[in-house]
Amino acid sequence: MAAVTIMGGNITGTASVLESEEAFSRLLPIPQKVMVGEGRFRIEKSFAVKVSGQPDDRLYGAASRFLRRLDQRTGLFLPQDYVEKGETLESVGLEISVKRPGEVKLGEDETYFLSVEAGIVRLSAETDLGAMHGLETLLQLLSADEQGYYFPVSRIEDSPRFPWRGLMIDSARHFMPLDLIKRNLDGMAAVKMNVMHWHLTEDQGFRAEIKSFPKLHEMGSDGMYYTQDEMREIVAYAADRGIRVYPEFDVPGHATAWLVGHPELASLPGPYEIERGWGIFDPTLDPTKERVYEVLEAVFTEMAAIFPDEYFHIGGDENEGHHWDQAEHIQAFMKERGIADNHELQSFFNKRLLTILEKLDKKMVGWDEILQPTMPTNIMIHSWRGRDSMEAAAKQGYASILSNGYYIDLMQPASEHYLVDPLPSDIDLDEEERARVYGGEATMWSEHVTLETVDSRIWPRTAAIAERLWSDASIRDVEDMYRRLDTIALQLEELGLTHIKNRDMMMRRLAGGYDIEALRVLADVVEPLKIYRRNADLSYRSFSPYTLLPDVAVADAKDARRFRALVDAYLETGHAADKAAVESMLNVWRTNHASFARLADRSPALREALPLSEALRDLATLGLAAMGGESPDAAPVLERAREPVAKVELQVVDGVERLLEK
C-alpha cells in the first residue's frame, strides 16, 4: 500500500487508513503518498479554476475539460465556461501552479502535489503533464453527502513508478475509426497512461497514407486507412492529454498488405492479396533488394514527419522465413556473405533499417525476436514472449519494455495482468540493469475485436495494468483492485467509452428485442475462450460477425466472480446470510434455462448456447442439492459443464465443486 497517514496524527499499517474517507478507497492508480486530513472542501456553484506559472497551453484545455466533467457529475451549472490565461475571477476553488511546460517525451517529470483544504484546493507541479495527472486524481476524490458535493481534506504527493505506461492498439487487422482512437486516449489519460503504440500494418491491412508510394494504402487497405492529416490529428489530440504516440510498421514479416500494391518487394513472385484470415503467413519482404530499403526509407521518412516521438517500432516478430528458404536468390545472397541462418539475415535487415531510422533521429523498437548478438545496443527490445528476453536485454545493455502478461486480447481476467510486474522482487538485475526496464504496454491485438467490442476488451482491465505501472510495487491486493475497478469502469463511461453500454446493445440484437434478461444471466457467468483457443476456428475472417455470445461475454464475468466470493464466505463462516446469498444465485441459474430456451426459439443465433444454459441449470441443481445435505452423482455434470460451448466457458464450475466437497 502507498504511504498513507492522517494529517496531525500517526497511524501504523496501511490497510484501514483509507477507510477514514470513502473517496480515498476509490483511487486508481493508488498514489505514492496520501495524507488524510479532517474536514471537507465544499463545491459551490461559484467554483472556478485558476492557472498560474508557465504551463503549456494544453493545461488550459485539460482544466476546462476537468471543469465540464465536474459540472456533469454535480449538475451545479458552474459559470466558468473555459479556463483561460490571465482571466480575472471573483472566486477561486482550485488553484493550479506549474513551473514550466512539459515535453511529451520519455522521462519527462510527471510529479504532482495536491492539497485539499477546507477553503481551497491547490495543485502544483513541475510540468503541466504532472498537473493533468493531479486533475484526474482530484476528480476521483469527488464525493457527496446530504449537504452536497465535496473533496475530502487531504494532501497527495504522487509520481509514476515507470516512465513508459502504454497501450498498443492494432488498427491493421480490424480498422479502428478516429473517434474510437480518441475516446481510448481519453481513457488512457484518466488512468495516467502516457504512451499509445499504434500498429498500422499487417497482413490484413496497410492503414497509413503514403504519398510517395500510394499503392501501399490504396491497394492494401480496402479503402480503410488514415490520411496523414488524420494521423497528425491523433498525435495532437494525444499530446494535449500528455500522451506520446509512436507508430509500428511491422517488417519483414506480417507484410502481405505491403505486397498487394508492390509485389516487387516480396521474397517470392506475386501476385498477392490482402489476407482475410488470421494466423502467421509466409509473405515476407526481400532483404536482398535495394528497392525494399528505398521504399522503407520513403515510408519511414514520411511517418517521421508525422510522429514526433523519438521511438519508431519496426515489428520484427513471427518471421518464420519460409519464403526466404524457398528463394534461390536469397539463399545465394546468404552464402555469398556468410550469413548462417535466417536469424542472421533478419539482423542484416534490421541493421539496414536502423541506419535509416538513425538518419531520421529515431530510436528503433522491435519485438524481442530482434534481440540478436550482432545488433547494437541503441535499440529497444519489446518483450512479448516472456520475462526472460527482457532480463537478457537489460543484462546485455538494451532498453526494454514488457508486454508479456499484458496481452489483453487473450481475454484473461484482470487479476492475471495485475500481478505481472516489469520489475518483480525476484528479478536478477542490478540497479543499472533495472534502470533499462522502462515499463510496459497493454496490447490490444484485433483479430477478434471490432469497433463495437474493442472498448470492452480494453476497459476496465487496462486500468489494472495502469496501476501496476504507476503505483508502488507493494500494491498487490487483487480483491481491492477489483473493487476499485468497478468504480473506474463507470467513471470511464463519461469519456464516451462503450465498454458497458455496447454490451446491452449487442444483447438486444442477439435477442431480437428488448427482453434480454435470460441472455444477461447466462452472459454474466461465462467468459470467452482464452489465450489463442478461439483462433482454432478457421472460419473466422476479417469480415466475420463478431456479434455472438463470445463477443458479448467479457474477461471478468461479474456474477461468476461474485459467486466465488460468496462461496468463499459461506464455506468460511457457515452464516445463514452467506448461505442464503449463494442459494439465491443458484436458484436464478436453475430457473433461467426455461427462459433462455424460449428466447432461443425466437433467436436462432442463440441456439448454439442451449447446451451451455442446460449445463448452468444442472450445475445450479447440484449446488442446491449439496447445500441441502445431499450427495448427488456430480461427475457427469461437472465434466459437461467444463466443456466449451459456443466459444465461451462457464466460470462457476469450481465454485459449485467446492460446495459439493464441503
Secondary structure by P-SEA (a helix, b strand, c coil): ccccccccccccccccccccccccccccccccbbbbbcccccccccccccccccccaaaaaaaaaaaaaaaaaccccccccccccccccccccbbbbbcbbbbcccccccbbbbbbcccbbbbbcccaaaaaaaaaaaaaaccccccccccccbbbbbbbcccccbbbbccccccccaaaaaaaaaaaaaacccbbbbbccccccccccccccccccccccccccccaaaaaaaaaaaaaacbbbbbbbccccccccccccccccccccccccccccccccccccccccaaaaaaaaaaaaaaaaacccccccccccccccccccccaaaaaaaaaaccccaaaaaaaaaaaaaaaaaaacbbbbbccccccccccccccccccccaaaaaaaaaacccccccccccccccccaaaaaacccccccccccaaaaaacccbbbbbcccccccccccccccaaaaaaaaaaccccccccaaaaaaaaaaaaaaaccccccccaaaaaaaaaaacccccaaaaaaaaacccccccccccccccccccccccccccccccaaaaaaaaaaaaaaaacccaaaaaaaaaaaaaaaaaaaaaaaaaaaccccccaaaaaaaaaaaaaaaaaaaaccccccaaaaaaaacccccccccaaaaaaaaaac
